[in-house]
């Protein structure tokens, strides 16, 4: 069981970062932070929250640059 969770922690950031506009390091931090904050469900919640946060920050930056 331990080997599955270790490989999942290594493979999930690689797979998510290839599909999302977030760097692999940020996704890895999201996975680890999600696990520490939410437990096993944090494997899903952590990267999703991180991706939403990055998208909102990019939207805010675009919105502010359009106003200036």
The 8 nearest C-alpha neighbors of each residue, nearest first, counted from 0:
[[1, 3, 2, 4, 5, 6, 7, 8],
 [0, 2, 4, 3, 5, 6, 7, 8],
 [3, 1, 5, 0, 4, 6, 7, 8],
 [2, 4, 6, 0, 1, 5, 7, 8],
 [3, 5, 7, 1, 6, 2, 8, 0],
 [6, 4, 8, 2, 7, 3, 1, 9],
 [5, 7, 9, 3, 8, 4, 10, 2],
 [8, 6, 4, 10, 9, 5, 11, 3],
 [9, 7, 5, 6, 11, 10, 4, 12],
 [8, 10, 6, 7, 11, 12, 5, 13],
 [11, 9, 7, 13, 12, 8, 6, 14],
 [10, 12, 14, 13, 7, 8, 9, 15],
 [13, 11, 15, 27, 26, 14, 10, 23],
 [14, 12, 10, 11, 16, 15, 23, 17],
 [13, 15, 11, 17, 12, 16, 10, 18],
 [14, 16, 12, 18, 17, 13, 19, 11],
 [15, 17, 23, 19, 18, 13, 14, 21],
 [16, 18, 15, 14, 19, 13, 20, 23],
 [19, 17, 15, 16, 14, 20, 21, 13],
 [18, 20, 16, 21, 17, 15, 50, 22],
 [19, 21, 22, 16, 18, 50, 17, 53],
 [22, 20, 19, 16, 25, 23, 50, 26],
 [23, 21, 25, 24, 16, 26, 20, 19],
 [22, 24, 16, 26, 25, 12, 27, 13],
 [25, 23, 27, 26, 22, 28, 12, 21],
 [24, 26, 28, 22, 27, 23, 29, 21],
 [27, 25, 29, 23, 12, 28, 24, 46],
 [28, 26, 24, 30, 12, 29, 25, 23],
 [27, 29, 25, 31, 26, 30, 32, 24],
 [30, 28, 45, 46, 26, 32, 27, 31],
 [31, 29, 33, 27, 45, 42, 28, 32],
 [30, 32, 28, 34, 33, 29, 27, 35],
 [33, 31, 29, 35, 34, 30, 28, 36],
 [32, 34, 41, 45, 30, 36, 31, 35],
 [33, 35, 41, 38, 31, 37, 32, 36],
 [34, 36, 32, 33, 38, 37, 31, 41],
 [37, 35, 33, 34, 32, 38, 41, 45],
 [38, 36, 41, 34, 33, 35, 40, 39],
 [39, 37, 34, 41, 40, 35, 36, 33],
 [38, 40, 41, 34, 42, 37, 33, 43],
 [41, 39, 42, 38, 43, 37, 44, 34],
 [42, 40, 33, 34, 44, 37, 45, 43],
 [43, 41, 40, 30, 34, 39, 44, 45],
 [42, 44, 41, 45, 40, 46, 47, 30],
 [43, 45, 41, 47, 46, 42, 48, 33],
 [46, 44, 33, 29, 41, 30, 48, 47],
 [47, 45, 29, 49, 48, 26, 30, 44],
 [46, 48, 50, 44, 49, 45, 51, 43],
 [49, 47, 51, 45, 50, 46, 44, 52],
 [48, 50, 46, 52, 47, 51, 29, 45],
 [51, 49, 53, 47, 52, 48, 46, 54],
 [52, 50, 54, 48, 49, 53, 55, 47],
 [51, 53, 49, 55, 50, 54, 48, 56],
 [52, 54, 56, 50, 55, 51, 57, 49],
 [55, 53, 51, 57, 52, 56, 58, 50],
 [56, 54, 58, 52, 57, 53, 59, 51],
 [55, 57, 59, 53, 58, 54, 60, 52],
 [58, 56, 60, 54, 59, 55, 61, 53],
 [57, 59, 55, 61, 56, 60, 62, 54],
 [60, 58, 62, 56, 57, 61, 63, 55],
 [59, 61, 57, 63, 62, 58, 64, 56],
 [62, 60, 64, 58, 59, 63, 57, 65],
 [61, 63, 59, 65, 60, 64, 58, 66],
 [62, 64, 60, 66, 65, 61, 59, 67],
 [63, 65, 61, 67, 66, 62, 60, 59],
 [66, 64, 62, 63, 67, 61, 60, 59],
 [67, 65, 63, 64, 62, 61, 60, 59],
 [66, 64, 65, 63, 62, 61, 60, 59]]
